[in-house]
Amino acid sequence: MPERRICSFSGEEIEPGTGMMFVRKDGSILWFKSSKTRKNQLQLKRNSRRVKWTRHYVKGGIQ
């Protein structure tokens, strides 16, 4: 049984055989479900708790 991975940005499960692994210079590993999630975190530097389509979204806002 393949390992279950969770997207670092959206919090959704990544199906086996899909997704992208990103390794930072400090050695930390980020898993992304799609290029949409990768671009939102790395290029646009968005907070996943402020983006409505993620599972990390906080409705009342974050302090």
N, C-alpha and C positions, 0 to 999 in steps of 0.2 A: 504494500500500500504506500503510495507516494506521501511525502510529508506535506501537511497543510500549512500554507503560508498566508499571512495577512498583509494587506497593502499598508505601507507605512503612512500614507496620506489619508486614504479614504476609509480604511478599516474594514474593507470588504475582503472576502476570501478569494485567493488567486487559484484558478483552476490549474491542474497539473499540465505542464507543457506550454504554459503561457506566462506572461509577466516579464519583468525586467529586474535584474539585480544591479544596484549601484553601490560601489564601494568608495567611501570617502578617504581622504588622505590620512585621517587618523585611524583608519581601519574599521570604522563602523559600517555596517551593512544595512542598506535600505532596499526594501522590495516594493515594486510598483506594479499595479494591475495593468495600467495602460500608459500611453504617452501623455494622455490628458492629466493623469495624476502626477507623473514625473515632472511635467512642465509647470504645473501649479506649485509644487513644492520647491523645485530647484531654480527655475528661471524666474518665476513671478514672485517667489518667496511669500506665498500665502499661508495663513494660519488655517489648518483644517477645521478648527472649531468655529470659524467664521464663514465657512463655505457651506451652503445649504444642502448640497447633494452628497455630502460625506456622512458617515456614521458618527463621526466625532463632533458634529454640529451641536452647539448649545443654543437652544431657542431663546432664552432670556438674555443672552449676551454673556460675554466673559469679563471678569473684573481684572 
